[in-house]
C-alpha cells in the first residue's frame, strides 16, 4: 500500500543537483496526497529561475512510480508560498551555514 511516508521516503532519493541535498530535507515538497494508487505531489524550487526544474519534477515522478501500488502520479510545480531557507531540515541548515 502506498502511503504519504513511503512517497516522502522515495523522494529522499531525489537530489537537487546544484545543492546536493534531497528535495524533502531541502523543503521543496509542499504537499503529498495519496488516494489508493493515485499520488499527487506539490513541489517547488529554491528559485523560479532554477534550471533544474524539469529534471527534478521528472525524477520525482519516476521515484514515486517505482513504489509498489502506484498507478498514477501527478507532480505539480508550485510557487506559492515562495520557498525560503526556513523550510530546510535543521541539520541541512547547519551543514549549509544557515542559522538554526
Order of alpha helices (4+ residues) and beta strands (2+ residues): alpha-beta-beta-alpha-beta-alpha
